[in-house]
Amino acid sequence: MNSSEQRIWNNQIRRQRERKRNIILAFCTFCLILILSLTINSFLSNAKTNKEMTCKYYKSIMIEEGDTLWSIASQNLNDVNINITISAYIKEIMKMNGLQSDRITAGMYLVIPYYSNDNP
């Protein structure tokens, strides 16, 4: 083998080693990213499950003398800490029951939403 053939042979071997090293490096990088992703995902899912879940339910109530939508909303929103205003809650009750105004009378039945941290 002359010197130019030897040099070509050495370059081919060097390129094969570099290719092999690059493949191993890419595989290790992929594995590291996968492990980090799974670890971060498990931490995030644990953080979500530790929070209490607030669920929305519905019930029917009979309006008694002196009840107002405001008093009904106040009673049902004070039980659980949620991010909804009383006026938004009243609008939801009115929409659910097809009410055009906030006037209600004793003996009426309304379907109202309520929120609970209990699991169903």
Contacts in CASP RR format, 6 or more apart in sequence:
PFRMAT RR
TARGET T0000
AUTHOR 0000-0000-0000
METHOD contacts of the structure
MODEL  1
MNSSEQRIWNNQIRRQRERKRNIILAFCTFCLILILSLTINSFLSNAKTN
KEMTCKYYKSIMIEEGDTLWSIASQNLNDVNINITISAYIKEIMKMNGLQ
SDRITAGMYLVIPYYSNDNP
1 9 0 8 1.000
52 117 0 8 1.000
53 117 0 8 1.000
53 119 0 8 1.000
54 80 0 8 1.000
54 82 0 8 1.000
54 115 0 8 1.000
54 116 0 8 1.000
54 117 0 8 1.000
55 115 0 8 1.000
55 116 0 8 1.000
55 117 0 8 1.000
55 118 0 8 1.000
55 119 0 8 1.000
55 120 0 8 1.000
56 113 0 8 1.000
56 114 0 8 1.000
56 115 0 8 1.000
57 113 0 8 1.000
57 114 0 8 1.000
57 115 0 8 1.000
57 116 0 8 1.000
58 111 0 8 1.000
58 112 0 8 1.000
58 113 0 8 1.000
58 114 0 8 1.000
59 111 0 8 1.000
59 112 0 8 1.000
59 114 0 8 1.000
60 109 0 8 1.000
60 110 0 8 1.000
60 111 0 8 1.000
60 112 0 8 1.000
61 72 0 8 1.000
61 109 0 8 1.000
61 110 0 8 1.000
61 112 0 8 1.000
62 107 0 8 1.000
62 108 0 8 1.000
62 109 0 8 1.000
63 104 0 8 1.000
63 105 0 8 1.000
63 106 0 8 1.000
63 107 0 8 1.000
63 108 0 8 1.000
63 109 0 8 1.000
63 110 0 8 1.000
64 106 0 8 1.000
64 107 0 8 1.000
65 106 0 8 1.000
66 106 0 8 1.000
67 104 0 8 1.000
67 106 0 8 1.000
68 102 0 8 1.000
68 104 0 8 1.000
69 90 0 8 1.000
69 93 0 8 1.000
69 94 0 8 1.000
69 102 0 8 1.000
69 104 0 8 1.000
70 86 0 8 1.000
70 90 0 8 1.000
70 102 0 8 1.000
72 93 0 8 1.000
72 110 0 8 1.000
72 112 0 8 1.000
73 86 0 8 1.000
73 89 0 8 1.000
73 90 0 8 1.000
73 93 0 8 1.000
74 86 0 8 1.000
76 89 0 8 1.000
76 112 0 8 1.000
76 113 0 8 1.000
76 114 0 8 1.000
76 115 0 8 1.000
77 84 0 8 1.000
77 86 0 8 1.000
77 89 0 8 1.000
77 115 0 8 1.000
79 114 0 8 1.000
79 115 0 8 1.000
79 116 0 8 1.000
80 114 0 8 1.000
80 115 0 8 1.000
80 116 0 8 1.000
80 117 0 8 1.000
82 115 0 8 1.000
89 113 0 8 1.000
90 102 0 8 1.000
92 113 0 8 1.000
93 99 0 8 1.000
93 110 0 8 1.000
93 112 0 8 1.000
93 113 0 8 1.000
94 100 0 8 1.000
94 102 0 8 1.000
96 111 0 8 1.000
96 112 0 8 1.000
96 113 0 8 1.000
97 110 0 8 1.000
97 111 0 8 1.000
104 110 0 8 1.000
END
